Amino acid sequence: MNLIDFHSHLWETYRGAYGNVKDDIVILTNKKQLFYKKNECSEYHIAFDNLFENLSHQMSFYNATYIALPYIIKLLEEYQNHFWEQYYIISKVGFCIATDIPENHTIHDVVEQSILDNYTESITILQQKTKEFLFKNINILKQLAHYEISEFCTSILAILGDRYLAYILTLSSWDTFYILCSNCEYCNEELSYSFSNKSELKQITPAEPKIEQWDKASFDDTFLWLSSVLSMLGDENAVKTLCYYYGTYTCPRCGNQKSVIDFIKNYYKNA
């Protein structure tokens, strides 16, 4: 994993939503602070918030992520003995990774192969550090508020498993199923786990949870490990919601049956 020199022209080539992200990274690199002493008006914390907003604004992908990620991992390494600092970094960086989906790229995107290779290596390192943090701090994570658990699990989903699902869950706030049938073009933007009536939800046959089958080692089956982690953290409502996302939807117009996620992906691909 290589760190791009701060004098490199690449900082102007690979930019965020608001331009060059180098200045914020310089501040984070040189002015290490602890979040339990958080002063949101400090230069450090402003730079922290600015960087991640720059990299994930409106859940779009910005190519500054390619060269910023190695520095974010370096920051994570410097805070290896501090829970909150690691929690905040992992919770934020996952949303940047979640934006890296085909729909957020164009055929005009040109990235140097060495930059892509370094970015890929950085993600591999991030995955390992995220697993270590998760298992080391599971008892502390259980004590977080539900919205904090939801944010953290969405982020680690993008890092360890399915970026596209993390993207979907972020835009839908873990609640709404944006449906578009590829067969008859039936569209439903109001199907919600929390607010739809039971008859509407019957269009979805939820998947059966199988949390007792997870070996706490393999992350190949996203539904298995994510539902298991949510259960371990005590968020059973999120487990039930996830079962609906991984369930089977029957189109009320043409009877087409596919996974709920497939219908949602079709919605976003044609939005």
KESE-712929 format. One record per residue: x, y, z of N, C-alpha, C, O in turn. Coordinates in steps of 0.1 Angstrom, whole numbers, plus 2048, in hexadecimal, padded with zeros to 3 digits. Layout:
// KESE-712929
XYZXYZXYZXYZ;...
END
This chain:
// KESE-712929
8087F480080080080080980C80081080F809;8088147F68108207F480882D7F77FC82E7F4;80F8377FD80984480080E84E7F681A84F7F4;8058547EF80885E7E580E86A7EB8098707F5;81A86E7E782187A7EC8188877EB8108887E1;81888F7F680F89B7F68138A57EB80C8AE7E9;81F8A47E58238AD7DA81F8A87CD8228AE7C3;81989C7CC8158967BF80A89E7B98018A37BF;80A89E7AB8008A47A37F389C7A47E88A17A0;7F48907A97E88877A97DD88C7B27D18887B0;7E08947BC7D689A7C57CD8A37BD7C18A47C1;7D18A97B27C98B17AA7C18A97A07B78AD79B;7C789D79C7C18947927B588C7997AB88B793;7B88877A47AE87F7AC7A88877B77AE88A7C1;79C88C7B47958967BC7898917C37838877BE;7848987CD7788947D476D89D7CF76E8A47C5;76189D7D77568A47D37588B37D27538BB7CA;7618B87DB7648C67DC7728CA7D87778D57DB;7798C07D17868C37CD7918BB7D378F8AF7D7;79D8C17D57A98BA7DA7A78B77E97A28BF7F1;7A98AA7EC7A78A57FA7B48A58027B58A180E;7BF8A97FB7CD8A88027CD8B080F7D38AB819;7C88BC80F7CA8C481B7C48BE8277C98BF832;7B88B88267B28B18317BA8A58367BB8A3842;7C089E82D7C88928307D58978377D9890841;7DA8A28337E68A783A7E38AA8487EB8A7851;7D88B184B7D48B48587D28A78617D78A786C;7CB89E85B7C98918627D688A8657D788386F;7DF88B85C7EC88485E7F488A8687FC88486F;7F48988697FD89F8727F78A38807FE8A7889;7EA8A28817E38A788D7DA89C8937CE89E894;7E08928977D888689D7D188B8AA7D78918B3;7C48888AB7BC88B8B77B387F8BA7B08778B1;7AF87F8C67A68748CB7978798CB7948848CE;78E8708C67808748C57798748D276F87B8D3;77E86E8DD77786F8E977987D8EF7738818F9;7838848EA7858928EE78089B8E27858A68E0;7768978DB77289D8CE76E8AC8D07658AF8D8;7748B48C87708C28C776D8C48B87768C58B0;7608C48B575C8C48A77608D18A075F8D1893;7658DB8A77698E78A07788E789E77E8F0898;77F8DD8A378D8DC8A17918DA8927898D488B;79D8DE88E7A18DD8807A18CE87C79E8CA871;7A58C58867A68B78837998B18807978AA876;78F8B48887828AD88677A8B387A7738AC874;77D8C08777778C686B77D8BF85F7768BC855;78A8BD85F7918B685478C8A785378A8A3847;7898A185E78489385E77789285777488A84E;76E89B85B76089B85576189F84775A89A83E;7698A984476A8AE83676F8A382C76A8A2821;77989C83177F891828774887824773884818;76D88282E76387882A75787D82375187681B;75488982574988F81D74E89180F74688F806;75A89580E76189780076188A7F876088A7EC;76287F7FF7648727F975786A7F77568617EF;74C86F7FD73F8677FC7338707FA72886C7FD;73587C7F672A8867F571F8807EC72187C7E1;7128807F270787B7EB70986D7E57038697DB;7118657EC7148577E97188567DA71584C7D3;7208607D572785E7C873585A7CB73B85D7D5;73B8547C07498517C275285C7BC7508617B2;75D85F7C47668697C07748627BF77885B7C9;77C8657B578885D7B37938617BD79E85B7BD;79186B7C579A86E7D079B8637D97A58617E1;79085A7DA79084F7E379C8467DF7A283F7E8;7A08457D37AB83C7CF7B883F7D67BF8367DA;7BB84C7D87C88507DE7C68547EC7D08557F4;7BA8567F17B885A7FF7B784D8087BB84E814;7B28428027B083680B7BD8318127BC82E81E;7C883180C7D482D8137D783581F7DC830829;7D584281E7D784B82A7CC8498357D084A840;7C08468317B684383B7BA8368427B783584E;7BF82C83B7C38208427CF82384B7D081D856;7D882B8477E382F84F7DE83585C7E3833867;7D483E85B7CE8448677C883A8707C983B87C;7C183086A7BB8258717C681D8797C4819885;7D181B8737DC81487A7E281C8867E5816890;7E28298847E783288F7DE83189B7E38348A6;7D282E8997C882E8A47C48208A87BA81D8AD;7CD8168A67CA8088A87C68058B67C07FB8B8;7CA80D8C07C680A8CD7BB8138D37B98148DF;7B481A8CA7AA8238CE79D81F8C779B8208BB;79381B8CF7868168C977F8208C177C81E8B5;77C82C8C77748358C077A83A8B377283C8A9;78783C8B378D8418A778C83789C78983B890;78E82B89F78D82089577E81F89077B81D885;77582089A76781F89776382A88D75C827883;76683689076384188776984087976284286F;77583C87877C83A86B77582F863772831858;77382386976D81886275F81C85E75B818853;75882286774A82686474982F85873F82F851;75383885775284284C75883C83F75283F834;76383584076A83183376182782C76282681F;75981F83375181582C74781C822744816818;74282782673982E81D74083381073A834805;74D83681175583A80575682E7FC75582F7F0;75982280275A8167FB74D8127F474D80D7E9;7428147FB7348117F67318187E97298147E2;7378247E773482C7DB73B8267CF73882A7C4;74581D7D174D8177C674580C7BF7498007C1;73A80F7B87328067B173280A7A273481679F;72E80179972F80478B72781078772B81877F;71B81278D71281D78A71882B78D714835788;72282B79672983879973683A79173D843794;73883278774383477E73E83677073383276C;74783C76874383D75A74F837751759835756;74C83674475683073B76283A73976C836734;76084673E76A85173C77485174877E858748;77184975277A84975E78784275A787837755;79284975C79F8447597A78447657AA84F76B;7AC83876A7B48377767C18307737C082576D;7CC8357787D982E7767D882077C7D381F787;7DE8167767DD80977B7E48087897E0801792;7EF80F78A7F680F7977EE8147A27EE8107AE;7E681E79F7DC8247A97D281A7AD7CE8187B9;7CC8137A37C28097A57C77FE7AD7C17F97B7;7D37F97AA7DA7EE7B27DC7F27C07D97EA7C9;7E07FE7C27E38037D07D68047D87D58017E4;7CB8087D17BE80A7D77B97FC7DB7B37FA7E6;7BA7F27D27B67E47D57BD7DE7E17B77D87E9;7CA7E17E17D27DC7ED7CE7E37FA7CD7DC804;7CA7EF7F97C67F78057B97F180A7B77F0816;7B07ED8017A37E78057A67DA80C79F7D7816;7AF7D28077B27C580D7B77C881C7B37C0825;7C07D181E7C57D582B7B97DA8347B87D683F;7B17E282E7A57E783679C7DC83A7977DC845;79A7D28327917C78357977BF84178F7BC84A;7A47BD8417AA7B684C7A97BE8597A57B8864;7AB7CB8597AB7D386579C7D486A79A7D6876;7937D48617857D58657807C986C7797C9876;7857BD8677817B086E7887B087C7817AC885;7947B487D79B7B488A7937BE8937927BA89F;78F7C988F7887D389777B7CD89C7777CE8A7;7747C78927677C18967677B78A17607B88AA;7707AD89F7707A28A97777A68B67737A18C0;7807AF8B57867B48C277D7BC8CA77E7BC8D6;7737C38C476B7CD8CB75C7CA8CB7547D38CD;7597BD8C874B7BA8C77437BD8D37377C18D2;7487BC8DF7417BF8EB73E7CE8ED7347D28F3;7487D68E87467E58E973C7E98DF7347F28E1;73D7E38D37347E78C87257E48CC71C7EB8C7;7237D98D47157D68D870F7E28E07037E38E0;7177EA8E67127F58EE70E8018E670980B8EC;7118018D970E80D8D16FF80E8CF6F78058D0;6FA81A8CC6EC81D8C86E98168BB6F28138B3;6DC8138B86D980C8AC6DD81389F6E280D896;6DC82089F6E08278936EF8268916F4826886;6F782589C70682489B70981689671281488E;70280C89B7047FE8967007FD8877087F787F;6F58038836F18038756FB80986C6FF804862;70181587070B81C86871781386771D81285C;71C80E8727288068737267F986A72F7F6862;71B7F286B7197E68637177E985471B7E184C;7117F48517117F884371F7FA83D7227F6832;72780184573580384173D7F783F7447F5835;73C7EE8497447E184873E7D883D7467D0838;7327DA83A72C7D282F7337D68227367CE81A;7357E382073C7E881474A7E481474F7E0809;7517E381F75F7E08207617D181E76A7CD817;7597C982575B7BA8257527B281C7557A7819;7477B881773E7B080F7397B68027407B67F8;72D7BC8037267C07F77257CF7F771C7D57FE;72D7D67EE72C7E47EE71F7E97E97197F37EE;7197E27DF70D7E77D97027E67E36F97EF7E4;7017DB7EB6F77DB7F66F97E68006EF7EB805;7057E98047087F480D7038018076FD80980F;7058037FB70080F7F46F180F7F46EB81A7F7;6EA8047F16DC8037F26D68068006CD80E802;6DC80080A6D88028186D981081C6D1815824;6E48168186E682481B6DB82D8156D683581D;6D982C8096CF8348026C18318076B883A807;6BE82580B6B18218106AF82281F6A481F824;6BA8268266BA8278346B581A83B6AF81A846;6B980F8356B680283B6A780083D6A37F9847;69F80583469180483668880382A67F7FB82A;68C80A81F68380B813689802808695801806;67F7FB8016837F27F667E7F97E96727F87E6;6887FE7E26848057D56847FA7CA68E7F57C6;6787F77C66757EC7BD6737F17AF66B7FA7AC;67A7EA7A56777EC7976797DF7906837D8791;66E7DA78B66D7CD7846737CE77666F7D676E;67D7C67736837C676667B7BF75B67D7C1750;6707B87606677B175665C7BB75165A7BB745;6557C175A64A7CA75664B7D875A6427E0757;6577DC76065A7EA7646517EF76F64F7FB771;64A7E67776437EA78364D7F078C6577EB78F;6497FC79265280379B64A8067A863F80A7A8;6518047B364C8077C065780E7C96618077CC;65581A7CC65F8227D465B8247E266182B7EA;65081D7E664B8207F464A8137FC644813807;64F8087F864F7FC7FF6597FD80B6657FD808;6547FC81765D7FF82265B7F482D64F7F0830;6667F08336657E683E65D7EC84A6567E5851;65F7F984D6597FF85964B805857643805860;64980984A63C81184863280B83F62780F83E;63680083862C7F982F6247F08376287EB842;6177EE83260E7E583A6127D783761A7D482D;60D7CE83F6117C083D60E7B98306157B182B;6037BE82A5FF7B881D6097BC81260C7B380A;60E7C88136197CC8096257C480B62C7C0801;6297C28186367BB81A6357AC81763F7A6815;6287A781562779981162C79780362E78B7FF;62F7A27FB6357A07EE64379C7EF6497977E6;64979D7FC6567987FE65678C80764F78C812;65D78180365F77680C66D77781267677580B;66D77A81F67B77D82568377082567E765827;69077382469A76782669A76383469776A83D;69D75683669E7518436AC7538496B6750843;6AD7598556BA75C85B6C174F85E6BA745862;6CE74F85D6D67428606E27468686ED741866;6E074F8726EC7548796F474A88170074C883;6ED73F8856F473588D6FE72D884706726889;6FE72F87770772886E71472F86B71D72A865;71573C87072174386C72D73F87572C73D881;73973D86E74473887574D74387B758741880;74975087975075C87D75E75D87676776387B;75F75686B76C75786376A75A85577176384F;76075484F75D75784075476283E74A764845;75776B83474F77683174A77582374677E81C;74976881E74576681073676780E73176C804;72E76381871F76481871B77181F71B77182C;71877B81871678881E70A78882770A78D832;6FF7828236F378182B6F677A8386F177E843;6FD76F83870176784470976F84E705770859;71477584971D77C85371778985871878D863;71079184F70B79E8536FF79C85C6FE7A3866;6F679385A6EB7908636F078B8706EB78E87B;6FB78387070177E87C70778988470678A891;70E79287E71579E88570A7A688B70B7AB896;6FF7A98836F47B18896EE7AB8956EB7B289F;6EC79E8956E77968A06F07978AC6EC7998B7;6FD7958A97077968B47077A38BB70A7A58C7;7047AE8B37047BB8B86F67BF8BE6F57CA8C4;6ED7B68BE6E07B88C46D67BF8BC6CC7C48C2;6D87C18AF6CE7C98A76C67BF89F6C87BD893;6BC7B98A66B47AE8A06AA7B48956A77AE88C;6A67C189769E7C788D6A57C988069F7C7875;6B27CC8806B97CD8746BB7BF86E6BB7BE861;6BC7B58766BC7A78706B07A48686B079F85D;6A47A886E6977A58686967AD85B6927A8850;69B7BA85B69B7C284F6A37BC8446A07BC838;6AF7B78486B87B283E6B27A58386B57A282C;6AB79D8406A479283A69B79582F69978E825;6947A183068C7A68256947AA8196907A780D;69F7B181B6A87B58106AD7A88086AE7A87FC;6AF79E8106B479180A6A97888066AB77C802;69D78D80769178480468E7847F56957897ED;68277E7F267E77D7E46727857E26687857EA;67278D7D86667967D565E7917C966478C7BF;6517927CA64878E7BF64279A7BA63A7A17C1;64479D7AD63E7A97A762F7A87A762A79E7A2;6277B17AC6197B07AD6127B279F6077AF79D;61A7B77956147B97886167AD77F60D7A9778;6227A877F62579D77562979077B62B786774;62B79078962E78379063D78078F641775794;64578878965478678965978479765778D7A0;66277A7996687787A66777787A567D77179D;67D7817AE68B7827AF68E7867BD6857897C5;69B7867C069F78B7CD69C79A7CE69C7A17C4;69879F7DA6957AD7DC6A17B57D869F7C07D1;6AD7B17DB6B97B97D76BA7BB7C86BE7C57C3;6B67B07C06B67B17B16AD7BC7AD6B07C47A4;6A17BC7B26977C67AE69C7D47B269B7DE7AA;6A37D67BE6A87E37C26B37E77B96B47F37B5;6BC7DE7B66C87E17AD6C27E679F6C87EF799;6B87DF79A6B27E378E6AC7F178E6AD7F9785;6A77F579A6A280279C6AD80D79B6AB817794;6B880A7A26C38147A26CA8147946CF81F790;6CB80978D6D18097806C98117766CF81676C;6BC8127786B481976F6AF8277746A682D76E;6B482B7806AF8377866B484377D6B184F781;
END
